[in-house]
């Protein structure tokens, strides 16, 4: 699975948790999930669970704290898929 394919899937997972839909058009790898996309910490847990289900991977707690941007989330998902 390419990084772009992973990004497409990730954005489809994140989208329902974004209240302000206009920010979804400007999502980049530098977009901060909490500060830029206004996703609250409770929803981050839901997003991680959705990612685990979608990609059939396990994301340990210490990695969750590193998933602060879209790019970092992609890095972690890619690493888990390759690992």
N, C-alpha and C positions, 0 to 999 in steps of 0.2 A: 504494500500500500504506500503510495507516494505521500509526501508531506502535504501536498495540495489536497489530496483526497481525505487525509486525516483532518485537515483544517475545515473542509466542507462539512464533514460529519460533526466535528467539534462545535462549529457555529450553529448547526441545527440542534444540537443538545443545549447550547447556551441560550439560544433565541427565546424560548418560552419564559426564561427567568429575567429577561430585560424588559423593564416597564416602559422605558422611553425608546420606542421603536426607531426614532430618527438616528440614534447612535449606532444602530446595527449596520447602517450603510457605510460608516467610517471605521469599521473594525479592522485593525491591523495586528501584526504580531506584537507590537509595542503596547497595544491596548491593555490597560490595567483592569482586571475583572471587577474589582470593588470600586475604584475611584473613577474610571472612565465609563464603565458599563453599568455602574450603580447596582451591582449584584451584592446582596447582603450575605453575610457569612453563613447563615443557615442554608441559603440556597446553594452556596459553594459545596456544601456536603452533598446536597441532592445532585448537583452537577457531577461530582466525583463518582457517585453511585451510578449515575447514568452512563458515564464514560466507561466505568468498569463493565457494565452490562453490554454496552455497544461493542466494545473492542475485546471483550473477554480477557481482561487483564485485572491484576490486583494492584492498587495503589496504596502503599503503606502510608501511615500517618505523617512520617517525616517528609514525604514527597508532597503532601497536600499543601503544606506551608510554602512550598516553592512554586506552586501553581498560581502565581500572582498576575501573570500576564498571559495573553493568548499564546505568545511564542514559547514561554516556559512550559505551559501546559502541553503544547505540541511536542516539545523536546522530551518531556516525561513519557507521553504516550508512545512516541516513536521508540524511545529507549526500551520501554516495556514490551512493545511488539517485536523488537529485534532480539530481546533478551530471552 
